[in-house]
Amino acid sequence: MTTSIPLPRAVSWLAASLAVGWLVVYNAFRLAGGTPAEVALPATAIGGVIGAIGFAALILVIRRHLAHGGVLDDGPHALPPPSQIPERTRDLMSATAWVLAGLAALAVGMGVFLAASWYQDAPDRAQTTIILAAWNLLIGVWLADEYVHLRRFEGEGLDSVALGCLVTAVLAAVGLSREMATTGQIGLIVLGGIAAVLCHLVLWRFSQKPIPWAAIIAGIVATLALVLPLIS
């Protein structure tokens, strides 16, 4: 438990808020009949503002909670040793680890592919392409390391891993909406969403909460990330 908001978590929340804001506004404009080139800039501006407002509202609510003597539930960062983890939870952690491994492999492959595409597109290189490539390479290396830890039933920081997987799904929706390596982007969304849900379910197993709200919300966001670009 903590009475303050850790900076890494706040930064992750901000990134997720901006990405989700952009995704919603971009696809709303696309559903209204706009072309990708026409809606890209206004969606970035409006979506960024909406995401920032949502982030500010979240921080305000949490700070009020802390000001009234509440604590920020960071989840079970210090999980019990493997020998004390129930068998069903160990099985869930193992399944989550393998999904993270698959997502890591796909993310690295997509990162290399997008980086190569960006290099070959000279002189008209799209900034979005290299940003997505860099993120995929970064998240791929990170998740590969987390796979090793989770296989050892070391689950500290799984909430951050879940958020990283969800941001990967949302950013893949950006690539999907721009028709960049469509099959690969769909794979990232699906695996990213599943990984985020599983990570939250593992944390829920160690909590005292009756309903896994975080897992449910992650599933909804991942579903929207897949559906909105396909129908726009």
ChimeraX attribute file (.defattr): number of C-alpha atoms within 10 A of each C-alpha:
attribute: neighborCount
match mode: 1-to-1
recipient: residues
	/A:1	11
	/A:2	11
	/A:3	16
	/A:4	13
	/A:5	16
	/A:6	11
	/A:7	9
	/A:8	10
	/A:9	14
	/A:10	14
	/A:11	12
	/A:12	14
	/A:13	22
	/A:14	20
	/A:15	19
	/A:16	22
	/A:17	24
	/A:18	22
	/A:19	22
	/A:20	26
	/A:21	23
	/A:22	26
	/A:23	25
	/A:24	20
	/A:25	22
	/A:26	27
	/A:27	26
	/A:28	17
	/A:29	18
	/A:30	21
	/A:31	14
	/A:32	10
	/A:33	12
	/A:34	15
	/A:35	13
	/A:36	16
	/A:37	9
	/A:38	12
	/A:39	17
	/A:40	18
	/A:41	12
	/A:42	15
	/A:43	22
	/A:44	18
	/A:45	14
	/A:46	17
	/A:47	22
	/A:48	21
	/A:49	16
	/A:50	19
	/A:51	25
	/A:52	19
	/A:53	16
	/A:54	18
	/A:55	19
	/A:56	14
	/A:57	12
	/A:58	15
	/A:59	16
	/A:60	12
	/A:61	11
	/A:62	17
	/A:63	17
	/A:64	11
	/A:65	14
	/A:66	16
	/A:67	12
	/A:68	8
	/A:69	8
	/A:70	15
	/A:71	16
	/A:72	15
	/A:73	12
	/A:74	15
	/A:75	17
	/A:76	19
	/A:77	16
	/A:78	10
	/A:79	16
	/A:80	13
	/A:81	10
	/A:82	12
	/A:83	9
	/A:84	9
	/A:85	15
	/A:86	11
	/A:87	11
	/A:88	10
	/A:89	16
	/A:90	19
	/A:91	14
	/A:92	15
	/A:93	24
	/A:94	17
	/A:95	17
	/A:96	23
	/A:97	26
	/A:98	17
	/A:99	21
	/A:100	31
	/A:101	22
	/A:102	20
	/A:103	28
	/A:104	28
	/A:105	19
	/A:106	20
	/A:107	31
	/A:108	21
	/A:109	17
	/A:110	25
	/A:111	24
	/A:112	17
	/A:113	16
	/A:114	24
	/A:115	20
	/A:116	14
	/A:117	18
	/A:118	20
	/A:119	15
	/A:120	11
	/A:121	11
	/A:122	9
	/A:123	8
	/A:124	9
	/A:125	13
	/A:126	13
	/A:127	9
	/A:128	16
	/A:129	21
	/A:130	19
	/A:131	15
	/A:132	21
	/A:133	22
	/A:134	19
	/A:135	17
	/A:136	28
	/A:137	21
	/A:138	15
	/A:139	22
	/A:140	26
	/A:141	15
	/A:142	15
	/A:143	23
	/A:144	19
	/A:145	14
	/A:146	22
	/A:147	23
	/A:148	15
	/A:149	14
	/A:150	20
	/A:151	16
	/A:152	15
	/A:153	21
	/A:154	19
	/A:155	23
	/A:156	17
	/A:157	17
	/A:158	21
	/A:159	21
	/A:160	18
	/A:161	21
	/A:162	24
	/A:163	24
	/A:164	22
	/A:165	30
	/A:166	29
	/A:167	29
	/A:168	29
	/A:169	31
	/A:170	28
	/A:171	26
	/A:172	29
	/A:173	30
	/A:174	25
	/A:175	21
	/A:176	23
	/A:177	23
	/A:178	17
	/A:179	14
	/A:180	17
	/A:181	15
	/A:182	15
	/A:183	10
	/A:184	18
	/A:185	26
	/A:186	20
	/A:187	19
	/A:188	29
	/A:189	27
	/A:190	20
	/A:191	25
	/A:192	31
	/A:193	30
	/A:194	23
	/A:195	31
	/A:196	32
	/A:197	26
	/A:198	24
	/A:199	30
	/A:200	24
	/A:201	22
	/A:202	22
	/A:203	23
	/A:204	19
	/A:205	17
	/A:206	16
	/A:207	14
	/A:208	8
	/A:209	9
	/A:210	8
	/A:211	11
	/A:212	17
	/A:213	14
	/A:214	18
	/A:215	22
	/A:216	14
	/A:217	14
	/A:218	24
	/A:219	21
	/A:220	13
	/A:221	17
	/A:222	25
	/A:223	16
	/A:224	19
	/A:225	29
	/A:226	24
	/A:227	14
	/A:228	19
	/A:229	22
	/A:230	14
	/A:231	10
	/A:232	16
